[in-house]
Structure formats: structure tokens, C-alpha cells
Amino acid sequence: MTAEIIDGKKIANEILADIKEQTASLQNAPKLAIVLVGNDDASLIYVRNKQKAAAQAGILTELHHLEDTTSQKTILELIDKCNQDDLVNGIIVQLPLPKHLNTNEIINRISPQKDVDGFHPYNTGLLQNNEEPYFIAATPLGIMTMLKTVTPSLSGKNVVLIGASLIVGRPLATLLLNQECTVTVTHIHTQNIKELTANADILVAACGVANMVKKDWIKDKAVLIDVGINRENGKLCGDIDFEDVKEKALAITPVPGGVGPMTVAMLLQNTYRAYLLQHGML
Ligand code: NAD
């Protein structure tokens, strides 16, 4: 039997339509400020996708596109201005930033109540404490939403993550742990990853290595979440070899059309939430 495709694009479109309906009745549309420094090709595409989806969801965007030589001081001042602007509900800084900038200092300057990417230590700290943060990072949040469509109860599931980054692996591990999963986080220095992934009920690949996960890496009827975005021979592909695993897995997210659109939808859901929080409506 072929695996069920977890259609992230379809779920994301439903979420955007839902936000659009909710925002239509607000006094003014929620607004997301986007800080983009430089002209990294992938970043330009991601920002364009976010702006397009925001328009679909009835959310305004304000793009601050700065030269790649912009100083730390100028960016911090811009963040301060956005923090103080009552018409800006959410602020994101598109990563990665050019090398001369201190990313942590910039992220930490965003007001936790406008940190719709959920990267501020105030928000990650609350998540770690199993308390409700203002915002949870969009990619892990999107993954949890997709997982619930195929595995309504996560309690007791054996989950293996490949990748331990601050924006995917770490917050996702915490969310899964908070849902009573047994979580193994693997990374570039992990020995014999295959032996660990072969026991996973749920496997999440977020390492950025094209088609790394093959069918002998997975358990029969495993649920597979592919976060990777790679380009191979001019074609987009994930970290999981879709064609190789599709007969063995229970369900799988495609690349493109899986985690990517869900990440954008969750960012906009967070922006709508920011509006509600700031207007005392939550
Ligand atoms: P990162 O470079 O910050 O982290 C990569 C992680 O994978 C690290 O923990 C590293 O140790 C691990 N890793 C690298 N090579 C490995 C290997 N051979 N075996 C085991 N572990 C390995 O990357 P990131 O920002 O977390 O992104 C990872 C991938 O996910 C990239 O392809 C990125 O484009 C994609 N991504 C997609 C979305 C989305 O919305 N679809 C969002 C974020 C990231």
C-alpha cells in the first residue's frame, strides 16, 4: 500500500481562509513587519511567499528591505520602532543575516509579545517549562498540526528527529515531549542514526541533506515528516527519499507542498494571535 500524503498545502490554504474570515470582522487588519537584510536568493523567495500568503489571509505586511551592509545599530533601532508602533502586531527578521550582524542580539530585541517567529528566549523558555508562550516557532507548530491529522494521540509515541537546530529540531523536541512522546534528537555527530530511526513511529527529517533517508532507515508504517528543502538536478526535494519510502510508510509529507506552506500559515496564525493578544481579545 502507498503512504497517505499529508497535504500541507491544502491544510495551509484552509487555515489562511479561516484567518481571512476572522480578520474581516476586525476594526483594522493585523500587520506583520518583515525585516530583510541583503539579497539572499532563498530569503527573497521566502519573504515573497510570506507576503503572498499574508494577502490571502487578510494580513498586511510592511517590508523593511535593507542593504546587506546595514549596521547592527540601524537594525536595532528599526526593531525598537516596530516594537513601539501600535499598528505593527508581529515582527520577524528573515534569517540568515549577513555575517557581520549579531543575530541573537537582534532577535532578543523584538518584544516577546510581537515575536511571531517564536525565537525570543522568553518564548522558548516558557515552551521549555511546558507553560504557554506568546508564540511557538512556525515550523514546529505546523508539524504538530500536520501530525495530529494522522496521529490524533501522540502520547507514548517513539519519535526520532534528524536535526537539532534552534528553529526546527529543538522546539519540536520540546513540543513532542510536552505531548508525552519519547523523543530522540539526532544531529551531524550522532553515530548510527539508521539504528535509531528504524525504531521510530514518527520520523522528522530536518537536516538539509537531499534524499538522505531511505526505506531501510524507517520502521514499517512509520509517519514521516520531511522538513528539508534541497535542490538536486534543478528539482526541489526533501531529506527523505520519497519514491524509495512511499510503499513502506504509513503517511508522509511531500516536498514541495508539505511543511513549507504550513510554516507560512502558522506564521500568519501567530500574527493574528498577536493582534488578539494586543487588543485584549484572547
Ligand atoms: P541547520 O543547518 O540550522 O541545522 C541542521 C541540523 O541538521 C543540525 O542539527 C545538524 O547537526 C544536522 N545535520 C546536518 N547534516 C546531518 C547529517 N548528515 N546527519 C544528521 N544530522 C545532520 O538547518 P535548519 O535551518 O534546521 O534547516 C534544516 C533543513 O530544513 C534545511 O533544508 C532547510 O531549508 C529546511 N527548513 C525548511 C523549513 C520549511 O518551512 N519547510 C523551515 C526551516 C528549515
py3Dmol code that shows the C-alpha trace and the ligand (Angstrom):
import py3Dmol

protein = """\
ATOM      1  CA  MET A   1       0.000   0.000   0.000  1.00  0.00           C
ATOM      2  CA  THR A   2       1.204   3.531  -0.779  1.00  0.00           C
ATOM      3  CA  ALA A   3       1.586   6.002   2.072  1.00  0.00           C
ATOM      4  CA  GLU A   4      -1.022   8.650   2.745  1.00  0.00           C
ATOM      5  CA  ILE A   5       0.197  12.052   1.571  1.00  0.00           C
ATOM      6  CA  ILE A   6      -0.164  14.677   4.274  1.00  0.00           C
ATOM      7  CA  ASP A   7      -1.239  17.594   2.104  1.00  0.00           C
ATOM      8  CA  GLY A   8       0.349  20.587   3.834  1.00  0.00           C
ATOM      9  CA  LYS A   9      -0.685  22.951   1.059  1.00  0.00           C
ATOM     10  CA  LYS A  10      -4.354  22.041   1.421  1.00  0.00           C
ATOM     11  CA  ILE A  11      -4.324  22.327   5.221  1.00  0.00           C
ATOM     12  CA  ALA A  12      -2.434  25.629   4.961  1.00  0.00           C
ATOM     13  CA  ASN A  13      -4.961  27.050   2.478  1.00  0.00           C
ATOM     14  CA  GLU A  14      -7.800  26.119   4.833  1.00  0.00           C
ATOM     15  CA  ILE A  15      -6.012  27.882   7.708  1.00  0.00           C
ATOM     16  CA  LEU A  16      -5.396  31.005   5.585  1.00  0.00           C
ATOM     17  CA  ALA A  17      -9.075  31.076   4.533  1.00  0.00           C
ATOM     18  CA  ASP A  18     -10.077  30.745   8.175  1.00  0.00           C
ATOM     19  CA  ILE A  19      -7.805  33.645   9.217  1.00  0.00           C
ATOM     20  CA  LYS A  20      -9.199  35.724   6.343  1.00  0.00           C
ATOM     21  CA  GLU A  21     -12.723  35.153   7.641  1.00  0.00           C
ATOM     22  CA  GLN A  22     -11.702  36.098  11.203  1.00  0.00           C
ATOM     23  CA  THR A  23      -9.716  39.197  10.194  1.00  0.00           C
ATOM     24  CA  ALA A  24     -12.595  40.513   8.040  1.00  0.00           C
ATOM     25  CA  SER A  25     -14.544  41.397  11.178  1.00  0.00           C
ATOM     26  CA  LEU A  26     -11.683  43.255  12.910  1.00  0.00           C
ATOM     27  CA  GLN A  27     -11.508  47.029  13.205  1.00  0.00           C
ATOM     28  CA  ASN A  28      -8.244  47.095  11.226  1.00  0.00           C
ATOM     29  CA  ALA A  29      -6.192  44.331   9.597  1.00  0.00           C
ATOM     30  CA  PRO A  30      -3.339  42.752  11.621  1.00  0.00           C
ATOM     31  CA  LYS A  31       0.094  43.822  10.419  1.00  0.00           C
ATOM     32  CA  LEU A  32       3.361  41.905  10.142  1.00  0.00           C
ATOM     33  CA  ALA A  33       6.671  43.806   9.881  1.00  0.00           C
ATOM     34  CA  ILE A  34       9.332  41.867   7.963  1.00  0.00           C
ATOM     35  CA  VAL A  35      12.995  42.830   8.278  1.00  0.00           C
ATOM     36  CA  LEU A  36      15.068  41.548   5.362  1.00  0.00           C
ATOM     37  CA  VAL A  37      18.769  42.375   5.164  1.00  0.00           C
ATOM     38  CA  GLY A  38      20.576  41.792   1.870  1.00  0.00           C
ATOM     39  CA  ASN A  39      19.557  39.840  -1.218  1.00  0.00           C
ATOM     40  CA  ASP A  40      19.994  36.151  -0.402  1.00  0.00           C
ATOM     41  CA  ASP A  41      18.094  34.319  -3.177  1.00  0.00           C
ATOM     42  CA  ALA A  42      16.259  31.878  -0.891  1.00  0.00           C
ATOM     43  CA  SER A  43      15.351  34.648   1.578  1.00  0.00           C
ATOM     44  CA  LEU A  44      13.846  36.775  -1.206  1.00  0.00           C
ATOM     45  CA  ILE A  45      11.646  33.828  -2.246  1.00  0.00           C
ATOM     46  CA  TYR A  46      10.593  33.049   1.353  1.00  0.00           C
ATOM     47  CA  VAL A  47       9.683  36.690   2.010  1.00  0.00           C
ATOM     48  CA  ARG A  48       7.678  36.901  -1.210  1.00  0.00           C
ATOM     49  CA  ASN A  49       5.786  33.714  -0.241  1.00  0.00           C
ATOM     50  CA  LYS A  50       5.032  35.145   3.199  1.00  0.00           C
ATOM     51  CA  GLN A  51       3.711  38.389   1.700  1.00  0.00           C
ATOM     52  CA  LYS A  52       1.550  36.487  -0.807  1.00  0.00           C
ATOM     53  CA  ALA A  53       0.064  34.238   1.860  1.00  0.00           C
ATOM     54  CA  ALA A  54      -0.480  37.233   4.178  1.00  0.00           C
ATOM     55  CA  ALA A  55      -2.559  38.947   1.482  1.00  0.00           C
ATOM     56  CA  GLN A  56      -4.549  35.707   1.142  1.00  0.00           C
ATOM     57  CA  ALA A  57      -5.217  35.741   4.909  1.00  0.00           C
ATOM     58  CA  GLY A  58      -6.187  39.439   5.101  1.00  0.00           C
ATOM     59  CA  ILE A  59      -2.969  40.378   6.913  1.00  0.00           C
ATOM     60  CA  LEU A  60      -0.934  43.451   5.989  1.00  0.00           C
ATOM     61  CA  THR A  61       2.839  43.275   5.617  1.00  0.00           C
ATOM     62  CA  GLU A  62       5.396  46.035   5.954  1.00  0.00           C
ATOM     63  CA  LEU A  63       8.685  45.046   4.352  1.00  0.00           C
ATOM     64  CA  HIS A  64      11.894  46.701   5.563  1.00  0.00           C
ATOM     65  CA  HIS A  65      14.386  45.627   2.902  1.00  0.00           C
ATOM     66  CA  LEU A  66      17.823  46.844   3.962  1.00  0.00           C
ATOM     67  CA  GLU A  67      21.248  46.838   2.276  1.00  0.00           C
ATOM     68  CA  ASP A  68      23.486  43.889   3.247  1.00  0.00           C
ATOM     69  CA  THR A  69      25.958  46.386   4.740  1.00  0.00           C
ATOM     70  CA  THR A  70      23.388  47.761   7.230  1.00  0.00           C
ATOM     71  CA  SER A  71      24.820  48.192  10.726  1.00  0.00           C
ATOM     72  CA  GLN A  72      23.702  46.377  13.868  1.00  0.00           C
ATOM     73  CA  LYS A  73      22.705  49.736  15.396  1.00  0.00           C
ATOM     74  CA  THR A  74      20.392  50.635  12.491  1.00  0.00           C
ATOM     75  CA  ILE A  75      18.629  47.263  12.696  1.00  0.00           C
ATOM     76  CA  LEU A  76      18.200  47.515  16.481  1.00  0.00           C
ATOM     77  CA  GLU A  77      16.708  50.991  16.056  1.00  0.00           C
ATOM     78  CA  LEU A  78      14.308  49.671  13.427  1.00  0.00           C
ATOM     79  CA  ILE A  79      13.206  46.858  15.770  1.00  0.00           C
ATOM     80  CA  ASP A  80      12.652  49.433  18.550  1.00  0.00           C
ATOM     81  CA  LYS A  81      10.489  51.472  16.193  1.00  0.00           C
ATOM     82  CA  CYS A  82       8.399  48.419  15.228  1.00  0.00           C
ATOM     83  CA  ASN A  83       8.080  47.419  18.909  1.00  0.00           C
ATOM     84  CA  GLN A  84       6.636  50.861  19.676  1.00  0.00           C
ATOM     85  CA  ASP A  85       4.333  51.039  16.652  1.00  0.00           C
ATOM     86  CA  ASP A  86       0.817  50.086  17.806  1.00  0.00           C
ATOM     87  CA  LEU A  87      -0.183  49.274  14.240  1.00  0.00           C
ATOM     88  CA  VAL A  88       2.522  46.587  13.963  1.00  0.00           C
ATOM     89  CA  ASN A  89       1.357  43.372  15.634  1.00  0.00           C
ATOM     90  CA  GLY A  90       4.126  40.968  14.660  1.00  0.00           C
ATOM     91  CA  ILE A  91       7.809  41.366  13.767  1.00  0.00           C
ATOM     92  CA  ILE A  92      10.085  38.873  12.022  1.00  0.00           C
ATOM     93  CA  VAL A  93      13.692  39.097  10.941  1.00  0.00           C
ATOM     94  CA  GLN A  94      14.373  36.891   7.913  1.00  0.00           C
ATOM     95  CA  LEU A  95      17.318  34.588   8.675  1.00  0.00           C
ATOM     96  CA  PRO A  96      20.143  34.049   7.973  1.00  0.00           C
ATOM     97  CA  LEU A  97      21.501  37.563   8.480  1.00  0.00           C
ATOM     98  CA  PRO A  98      24.803  38.695   6.912  1.00  0.00           C
ATOM     99  CA  LYS A  99      27.846  37.513   8.894  1.00  0.00           C
ATOM    100  CA  HIS A 100      28.758  40.919  10.391  1.00  0.00           C
ATOM    101  CA  LEU A 101      25.478  41.055  12.344  1.00  0.00           C
ATOM    102  CA  ASN A 102      24.767  39.607  15.797  1.00  0.00           C
ATOM    103  CA  THR A 103      21.598  37.563  15.192  1.00  0.00           C
ATOM    104  CA  ASN A 104      20.898  36.790  18.852  1.00  0.00           C
ATOM    105  CA  GLU A 105      21.044  40.421  19.892  1.00  0.00           C
ATOM    106  CA  ILE A 106      18.644  41.360  17.080  1.00  0.00           C
ATOM    107  CA  ILE A 107      16.118  38.590  17.837  1.00  0.00           C
ATOM    108  CA  ASN A 108      16.306  39.334  21.558  1.00  0.00           C
ATOM    109  CA  ARG A 109      15.424  42.986  20.876  1.00  0.00           C
ATOM    110  CA  ILE A 110      11.983  42.036  19.480  1.00  0.00           C
ATOM    111  CA  SER A 111       9.229  42.423  22.071  1.00  0.00           C
ATOM    112  CA  PRO A 112       8.232  38.869  23.131  1.00  0.00           C
ATOM    113  CA  GLN A 113       4.611  39.907  22.528  1.00  0.00           C
ATOM    114  CA  LYS A 114       5.409  40.685  18.875  1.00  0.00           C
ATOM    115  CA  ASP A 115       7.858  37.794  18.359  1.00  0.00           C
ATOM    116  CA  VAL A 116       5.621  35.862  15.937  1.00  0.00           C
ATOM    117  CA  ASP A 117       8.539  33.628  14.874  1.00  0.00           C
ATOM    118  CA  GLY A 118       8.700  32.424  18.498  1.00  0.00           C
ATOM    119  CA  PHE A 119      12.514  32.682  18.620  1.00  0.00           C
ATOM    120  CA  HIS A 120      12.844  35.088  21.586  1.00  0.00           C
ATOM    121  CA  PRO A 121      14.287  33.376  24.707  1.00  0.00           C
ATOM    122  CA  TYR A 122      11.230  34.492  26.705  1.00  0.00           C
ATOM    123  CA  ASN A 123       9.009  32.430  24.402  1.00  0.00           C
ATOM    124  CA  THR A 124      11.373  29.474  24.002  1.00  0.00           C
ATOM    125  CA  GLY A 125      11.877  29.463  27.795  1.00  0.00           C
ATOM    126  CA  LEU A 126       8.155  29.239  28.524  1.00  0.00           C
ATOM    127  CA  LEU A 127       7.827  26.433  25.972  1.00  0.00           C
ATOM    128  CA  GLN A 128      10.680  24.606  27.703  1.00  0.00           C
ATOM    129  CA  ASN A 129       8.843  24.987  31.044  1.00  0.00           C
ATOM    130  CA  ASN A 130       5.689  23.492  29.474  1.00  0.00           C
ATOM    131  CA  GLU A 131       3.913  26.798  30.019  1.00  0.00           C
ATOM    132  CA  GLU A 132       2.059  28.649  27.262  1.00  0.00           C
ATOM    133  CA  PRO A 133       4.382  31.054  25.416  1.00  0.00           C
ATOM    134  CA  TYR A 134       3.017  34.033  23.465  1.00  0.00           C
ATOM    135  CA  PHE A 135       4.219  32.298  20.293  1.00  0.00           C
ATOM    136  CA  ILE A 136       5.636  28.948  19.178  1.00  0.00           C
ATOM    137  CA  ALA A 137       8.014  28.762  16.187  1.00  0.00           C
ATOM    138  CA  ALA A 138       6.088  28.309  12.949  1.00  0.00           C
ATOM    139  CA  THR A 139       7.780  25.196  11.508  1.00  0.00           C
ATOM    140  CA  PRO A 140       7.384  23.020  14.638  1.00  0.00           C
ATOM    141  CA  LEU A 141       3.843  24.327  15.112  1.00  0.00           C
ATOM    142  CA  GLY A 142       2.972  23.400  11.528  1.00  0.00           C
ATOM    143  CA  ILE A 143       4.463  19.945  12.013  1.00  0.00           C
ATOM    144  CA  MET A 144       2.384  19.368  15.168  1.00  0.00           C
ATOM    145  CA  THR A 145      -0.759  20.420  13.259  1.00  0.00           C
ATOM    146  CA  MET A 146       0.016  18.006  10.422  1.00  0.00           C
ATOM    147  CA  LEU A 147       0.901  15.149  12.798  1.00  0.00           C
ATOM    148  CA  LYS A 148      -2.458  15.478  14.522  1.00  0.00           C
ATOM    149  CA  THR A 149      -4.250  14.822  11.226  1.00  0.00           C
ATOM    150  CA  VAL A 150      -2.750  11.303  11.068  1.00  0.00           C
ATOM    151  CA  THR A 151      -1.948  10.576  14.737  1.00  0.00           C
ATOM    152  CA  PRO A 152      -4.574  12.233  16.947  1.00  0.00           C
ATOM    153  CA  SER A 153      -2.951  10.892  20.132  1.00  0.00           C
ATOM    154  CA  LEU A 154       0.797  11.381  20.336  1.00  0.00           C
ATOM    155  CA  SER A 155       1.166  10.088  23.895  1.00  0.00           C
ATOM    156  CA  GLY A 156       3.778   7.302  24.136  1.00  0.00           C
ATOM    157  CA  LYS A 157       4.914   7.545  20.504  1.00  0.00           C
ATOM    158  CA  ASN A 158       8.567   6.956  19.774  1.00  0.00           C
ATOM    159  CA  VAL A 159       9.771   9.970  17.768  1.00  0.00           C
ATOM    160  CA  VAL A 160      13.192  10.457  16.199  1.00  0.00           C
ATOM    161  CA  LEU A 161      14.274  13.850  14.891  1.00  0.00           C
ATOM    162  CA  ILE A 162      17.160  14.309  12.487  1.00  0.00           C
ATOM    163  CA  GLY A 163      18.477  17.824  13.069  1.00  0.00           C
ATOM    164  CA  ALA A 164      18.760  19.842  16.278  1.00  0.00           C
ATOM    165  CA  SER A 165      18.520  23.432  15.048  1.00  0.00           C
ATOM    166  CA  LEU A 166      17.080  26.278  17.095  1.00  0.00           C
ATOM    167  CA  ILE A 167      14.265  26.836  14.616  1.00  0.00           C
ATOM    168  CA  VAL A 168      13.168  23.228  14.000  1.00  0.00           C
ATOM    169  CA  GLY A 169      14.654  20.319  15.977  1.00  0.00           C
ATOM    170  CA  ARG A 170      14.915  21.826  19.471  1.00  0.00           C
ATOM    171  CA  PRO A 171      11.484  23.478  19.753  1.00  0.00           C
ATOM    172  CA  LEU A 172       9.861  20.468  18.068  1.00  0.00           C
ATOM    173  CA  ALA A 173      11.522  18.093  20.555  1.00  0.00           C
ATOM    174  CA  THR A 174      10.076  20.163  23.408  1.00  0.00           C
ATOM    175  CA  LEU A 175       6.584  20.267  21.893  1.00  0.00           C
ATOM    176  CA  LEU A 176       6.616  16.490  21.388  1.00  0.00           C
ATOM    177  CA  LEU A 177       7.925  15.892  24.890  1.00  0.00           C
ATOM    178  CA  ASN A 178       5.142  18.122  26.231  1.00  0.00           C
ATOM    179  CA  GLN A 179       2.727  15.794  24.362  1.00  0.00           C
ATOM    180  CA  GLU A 180       4.197  12.754  26.185  1.00  0.00           C
ATOM    181  CA  CYS A 181       6.257  11.403  23.276  1.00  0.00           C
ATOM    182  CA  THR A 182       9.606   9.674  23.759  1.00  0.00           C
ATOM    183  CA  VAL A 183      11.928  11.887  21.756  1.00  0.00           C
ATOM    184  CA  THR A 184      15.394  11.174  20.368  1.00  0.00           C
ATOM    185  CA  VAL A 185      17.182  14.145  18.800  1.00  0.00           C
ATOM    186  CA  THR A 186      19.965  13.224  16.370  1.00  0.00           C
ATOM    187  CA  HIS A 187      22.409  15.508  14.564  1.00  0.00           C
ATOM    188  CA  ILE A 188      25.578  15.535  12.481  1.00  0.00           C
ATOM    189  CA  HIS A 189      27.657  13.926  15.283  1.00  0.00           C
ATOM    190  CA  THR A 190      25.177  11.126  16.059  1.00  0.00           C
ATOM    191  CA  GLN A 191      26.577   7.647  15.428  1.00  0.00           C
ATOM    192  CA  ASN A 192      24.489   5.080  13.554  1.00  0.00           C
ATOM    193  CA  ILE A 193      21.434   7.267  13.014  1.00  0.00           C
ATOM    194  CA  LYS A 194      19.851   4.485  10.966  1.00  0.00           C
ATOM    195  CA  GLU A 195      19.595   2.221  14.014  1.00  0.00           C
ATOM    196  CA  LEU A 196      17.686   4.925  15.880  1.00  0.00           C
ATOM    197  CA  THR A 197      15.370   5.934  13.041  1.00  0.00           C
ATOM    198  CA  ALA A 198      14.466   2.290  12.341  1.00  0.00           C
ATOM    199  CA  ASN A 199      12.516   2.220  15.636  1.00  0.00           C
ATOM    200  CA  ALA A 200      10.644   5.484  15.123  1.00  0.00           C
ATOM    201  CA  ASP A 201       6.842   5.579  14.979  1.00  0.00           C
ATOM    202  CA  ILE A 202       7.315   9.146  13.764  1.00  0.00           C
ATOM    203  CA  LEU A 203      10.435  10.347  11.974  1.00  0.00           C
ATOM    204  CA  VAL A 204      11.110  14.028  11.303  1.00  0.00           C
ATOM    205  CA  ALA A 205      13.980  14.823   8.952  1.00  0.00           C
ATOM    206  CA  ALA A 206      15.302  18.400   9.168  1.00  0.00           C
ATOM    207  CA  CYS A 207      18.966  18.238   8.259  1.00  0.00           C
ATOM    208  CA  GLY A 208      19.153  19.662   4.740  1.00  0.00           C
ATOM    209  CA  VAL A 209      20.726  16.591   3.117  1.00  0.00           C
ATOM    210  CA  ALA A 210      18.930  15.678  -0.110  1.00  0.00           C
ATOM    211  CA  ASN A 211      17.140  12.287  -0.073  1.00  0.00           C
ATOM    212  CA  MET A 212      19.201  11.018   2.889  1.00  0.00           C
ATOM    213  CA  VAL A 213      16.507   8.848   4.470  1.00  0.00           C
ATOM    214  CA  LYS A 214      15.920   5.592   2.563  1.00  0.00           C
ATOM    215  CA  LYS A 215      13.465   2.773   3.173  1.00  0.00           C
ATOM    216  CA  ASP A 216      15.918   0.739   5.262  1.00  0.00           C
ATOM    217  CA  TRP A 217      16.081   3.698   7.708  1.00  0.00           C
ATOM    218  CA  ILE A 218      12.403   3.527   8.609  1.00  0.00           C
ATOM    219  CA  LYS A 219      10.034   1.301  10.531  1.00  0.00           C
ATOM    220  CA  ASP A 220       7.112  -0.306   8.740  1.00  0.00           C
ATOM    221  CA  LYS A 221       4.118   2.084   8.762  1.00  0.00           C
ATOM    222  CA  ALA A 222       6.077   4.997  10.173  1.00  0.00           C
ATOM    223  CA  VAL A 223       4.760   8.548   9.874  1.00  0.00           C
ATOM    224  CA  LEU A 224       7.346  10.664   8.042  1.00  0.00           C
ATOM    225  CA  ILE A 225       7.693  14.441   8.183  1.00  0.00           C
ATOM    226  CA  ASP A 226      10.132  15.920   5.686  1.00  0.00           C
ATOM    227  CA  VAL A 227      11.296  19.435   6.590  1.00  0.00           C
ATOM    228  CA  GLY A 228      14.271  19.575   4.224  1.00  0.00           C
ATOM    229  CA  ILE A 229      14.319  21.890   1.231  1.00  0.00           C
ATOM    230  CA  ASN A 230      17.081  20.895  -1.164  1.00  0.00           C
ATOM    231  CA  ARG A 231      17.728  21.346  -4.837  1.00  0.00           C
ATOM    232  CA  GLU A 232      19.011  18.328  -6.759  1.00  0.00           C
ATOM    233  CA  ASN A 233      19.464  18.437 -10.536  1.00  0.00           C
ATOM    234  CA  GLY A 234      17.396  21.623 -10.576  1.00  0.00           C
ATOM    235  CA  LYS A 235      14.481  19.935  -8.781  1.00  0.00           C
ATOM    236  CA  LEU A 236      13.247  20.602  -5.226  1.00  0.00           C
ATOM    237  CA  CYS A 237      13.470  17.620  -2.903  1.00  0.00           C
ATOM    238  CA  GLY A 238      13.409  16.870   0.794  1.00  0.00           C
ATOM    239  CA  ASP A 239      15.677  14.970   3.188  1.00  0.00           C
ATOM    240  CA  ILE A 240      13.606  11.812   2.724  1.00  0.00           C
ATOM    241  CA  ASP A 241      13.758   9.813  -0.498  1.00  0.00           C
ATOM    242  CA  PHE A 242      10.013   9.944  -1.201  1.00  0.00           C
ATOM    243  CA  GLU A 243       9.992   7.388  -4.035  1.00  0.00           C
ATOM    244  CA  ASP A 244      12.062   4.903  -2.023  1.00  0.00           C
ATOM    245  CA  VAL A 245       9.970   5.025   1.184  1.00  0.00           C
ATOM    246  CA  LYS A 246       6.442   5.586  -0.103  1.00  0.00           C
ATOM    247  CA  GLU A 247       5.420   1.892  -0.107  1.00  0.00           C
ATOM    248  CA  LYS A 248       6.668   1.308   3.433  1.00  0.00           C
ATOM    249  CA  ALA A 249       5.494   4.416   5.330  1.00  0.00           C
ATOM    250  CA  LEU A 250       2.010   4.995   6.723  1.00  0.00           C
ATOM    251  CA  ALA A 251       1.999   8.698   5.872  1.00  0.00           C
ATOM    252  CA  ILE A 252       4.440  11.253   4.519  1.00  0.00           C
ATOM    253  CA  THR A 253       4.645  14.992   3.818  1.00  0.00           C
ATOM    254  CA  PRO A 254       5.661  15.861   0.232  1.00  0.00           C
ATOM    255  CA  VAL A 255       8.366  18.371  -0.776  1.00  0.00           C
ATOM    256  CA  PRO A 256       7.223  20.803  -2.042  1.00  0.00           C
ATOM    257  CA  GLY A 257       3.693  21.148  -0.644  1.00  0.00           C
ATOM    258  CA  GLY A 258       4.177  19.806   2.892  1.00  0.00           C
ATOM    259  CA  VAL A 259       5.960  21.550   5.762  1.00  0.00           C
ATOM    260  CA  GLY A 260       6.764  24.699   3.706  1.00  0.00           C
ATOM    261  CA  PRO A 261       3.234  26.065   3.228  1.00  0.00           C
ATOM    262  CA  MET A 262       2.312  25.037   6.790  1.00  0.00           C
ATOM    263  CA  THR A 263       5.218  27.093   8.160  1.00  0.00           C
ATOM    264  CA  VAL A 264       3.915  30.204   6.385  1.00  0.00           C
ATOM    265  CA  ALA A 265       0.335  29.554   7.524  1.00  0.00           C
ATOM    266  CA  MET A 266       1.465  29.200  11.154  1.00  0.00           C
ATOM    267  CA  LEU A 267       3.412  32.474  10.970  1.00  0.00           C
ATOM    268  CA  LEU A 268       0.218  34.215   9.878  1.00  0.00           C
ATOM    269  CA  GLN A 269      -1.813  32.430  12.532  1.00  0.00           C
ATOM    270  CA  ASN A 270       0.708  33.766  15.052  1.00  0.00           C
ATOM    271  CA  THR A 271       0.323  37.281  13.611  1.00  0.00           C
ATOM    272  CA  TYR A 272      -3.445  37.084  14.005  1.00  0.00           C
ATOM    273  CA  ARG A 273      -2.904  35.807  17.563  1.00  0.00           C
ATOM    274  CA  ALA A 274      -0.578  38.768  18.205  1.00  0.00           C
ATOM    275  CA  TYR A 275      -3.341  41.147  17.156  1.00  0.00           C
ATOM    276  CA  LEU A 276      -5.813  39.441  19.505  1.00  0.00           C
ATOM    277  CA  LEU A 277      -3.309  39.473  22.395  1.00  0.00           C
ATOM    278  CA  GLN A 278      -2.510  43.150  21.898  1.00  0.00           C
ATOM    279  CA  HIS A 279      -6.200  44.070  21.773  1.00  0.00           C
ATOM    280  CA  GLY A 280      -7.071  42.079  24.905  1.00  0.00           C
ATOM    281  CA  MET A 281      -9.182  39.690  22.792  1.00  0.00           C
ATOM    282  CA  LEU A 282      -7.548  36.434  23.957  1.00  0.00           C
TER     283      LEU A 282
END
"""
ligand_1 = """\
44
NAD
P 20.553 23.947 10.332
O 21.700 23.939 9.389
O 20.394 25.043 11.294
O 20.563 22.583 11.158
C 20.737 21.345 10.539
C 20.751 20.253 11.584
O 20.876 19.016 10.907
C 21.897 20.360 12.571
O 21.465 19.977 13.861
C 22.923 19.349 12.026
O 23.727 18.783 13.045
C 22.014 18.300 11.410
N 22.625 17.581 10.301
C 23.247 18.102 9.216
N 23.714 17.120 8.427
C 23.376 15.952 9.026
C 23.597 14.596 8.700
N 24.251 14.232 7.607
N 23.111 13.673 9.543
C 22.456 14.032 10.661
N 22.212 15.288 11.028
C 22.675 16.256 10.215
O 19.282 23.781 9.408
P 17.730 24.183 9.623
O 17.594 25.642 9.483
O 17.152 23.492 10.788
O 17.126 23.533 8.290
C 17.236 22.156 8.000
C 16.551 21.880 6.670
O 15.166 22.198 6.782
C 17.063 22.743 5.505
O 16.942 22.001 4.315
C 16.090 23.917 5.485
O 15.999 24.513 4.212
C 14.819 23.215 5.858
N 13.820 24.073 6.507
C 12.582 24.044 5.966
C 11.573 24.784 6.540
C 10.217 24.727 5.939
O 9.385 25.554 6.250
N 9.936 23.725 5.107
C 11.816 25.558 7.675
C 13.102 25.544 8.224
C 14.096 24.786 7.625
"""
view = py3Dmol.view(width=600, height=400)
view.addModel(protein, "pdb")
view.setStyle({"model": 0}, {"cartoon": {"style": "trace"}})
view.addModel(ligand_1, "xyz")
view.setStyle({"model": 1}, {"stick": {}})
view.zoomTo()
view.show()
